[in-house]
Amino acid sequence: KGYTYIGQNITDKKTIEESSQRDQLTKIYNRKKLDEVIQNEYKTSKRYGTNLSLIVLDIDFFKLVNDTHGHLIGDSVLIQFANMLEINLRQNDTVGRWGGEEFVIICPNSNNEEARHLAEKLRILIENFEFDVVKHKTASFGVTQLKEGDTINSFINRADSALYKAKETGRNK
């Protein structure tokens, strides 16, 4: 009696896969992973008729941080900002760095009102947080809910347009 075992250690492969999905600086999901999650959540929402909302946000006047204090301080602000977002979301929400100082939160099973409530909660937390060196920063938000007839692009573009409207009308909203 006996047996034969054939195995393979995939730890390194899993580590590489995980690191390819994470933003190197902030350690939250990167744009590539966000695209994948949005696509999956979009399909799920369409198939089962569930709500899906999207929040796009960015740090107001972030360029001034880098110009005044340098990129290392700017990086520190991005890291602290990402950590704040990550610890203040619901378990099924997904946050990631879209690019630069812009972030995205994908909110499955959330309607527009619930996503707006989350955005306002985050806005207040950010406004009251004391960052190292730069102290206080604010953020602007764009919120939308998936609508009938939306494509992934129209869904993202509507959230992005709402973000730019918030920025054009005074920021920190």
N, C-alpha and C positions, 0 to 999 in steps of 0.2 A: 504494500500500500504506500502511496505517496502522492504528491502533487507537484505540479510545475507552476511557478509564478513568474509572470512577465510584467514588469512595471516600468514606469517612467516618471521621474521627478519633473514636474512642470512648474515648480516654484519660480524659477527664473522667468519662464514664459509669462506667468501670471503677473509677476512684478513689472515686466516690460509693458504688458497690456495695460495695467493699472496706471503706470506713469505716462503712457501715451494718451490717456483720457483726462489727465490733470494738468492744470496750469502750473508751470514750474514755479512761479513766484508765490501765488496765493494758495496753492494745493487744492483749490476747488475745481470743479469740472471746467474743461476748456471748450472752445468753440466747436471743435469736432464732436465731442461728446454731447454738447447741448443740441447740435443739429440732429443727432441720432435720437435723443430723448424727445425732442419736439416732434419728430417724424412718427415715433412710436405712439406718443400720447395723442397725436392728431388722428392716427388710424384707429386707436381705441375709442376715442370720443365719437368719431364718425360711425363706427360699427355699432356701438352700444348706446349711442344717444346721450352720453354723459357730458357734463360741463367741462370746459377747459379754459383756463385763463392764463394770461401772460403778463408779466411785469418786466419792463425794461427800465433800467435806472442808471444814472451816472453821477459821479461826484462833481458838484458845481465848482467851477474855476480851478480844476485840478492842475492845469498847466502852470498856474501861478505857484503851486506848491513846488513843482520841479524847478521852475525858474528862480524862486526865492531861496529854497532850502536845499536844492540838489536832488538828484534821482534816488539816492539812498533813502532819504526821508520820504520821497514820493512812494518808493517801494514799501516802506514801513506803513504808510497810510493805506495803501492798497491791501496789504496783508491784514491789518486791523479791521478794515472795512469788510473784507471777505469773511473774516471770522465772525464778525457781528451779524452779518446776514445769515451765515450758516447755522448759528446757534439759535436764531430767532424764527426759524421756519417750522412749519408742520413737518411731520415725518415723511409724508408722501410728496412734498414739494422738492423741486430740484433747482439748485442755484449754480451758476457758473459765470466765468468771466468771458464776456462776448468779445472783448478787445479793449485795449487801453484802460480807460477808467469806466468802461461801460459793462454792466452786469445784466444777467437775465435770470428771472425766476419763473419756472414753469409750475403752474398750479392745477394739477388734475382734480377733477370733481369739485371745482370751485367756480361759482358764477362771478360776474363782474363786481357785484357788491362785496363779496367775500375777499376778492383780490384787492379791491380798493381799500378795504379795512386793513389788510395785511400791509399794503404799501404805506398807509398813513401811520401805522404802528412803527414800521421801519423808519419812516421819515423822522418821526419824533425821537426815536432812539439815536439815530445818526446825529441829528441836530444837537442833542444833549450830551453826546459822547465827547470825552476829552482825548483827542489823539495826541500821541507823543509829538513834541515840538510844535506842531501847527495848531494845536488845541482844538478849535471847533471848525467843522466843515458841515456842509449841507449837501443834499442830493435831490435830484429831480427825477420824477417817475412818470412813466407812461403805462397805462393799464388797459387791457382789452380782454374780451371774452370771445371765444370762437363762435362765429355766426354761421347760419345756413348759407351755403354757397362759397364759404371761405376756402381759399387755398392756403397752404402753409405760408407762402409769401405775403398774401394779403393780410393774414393774421399777424405776422411779424411786423409788416409795414404799418398797420394801424397802431400797434403799440409804440413803434418808433415815432410815428407822427404825434402821438399823444405826449411822448417825452419831449419832443422839440417844441410843442405848444407850451408845455410847462416851463421850459427854459426861456422861451420868448416872452412869457407873461410874468416873469419875475423870479423863477427858480424856487427851489425848496418847496415844491408842491407836486 
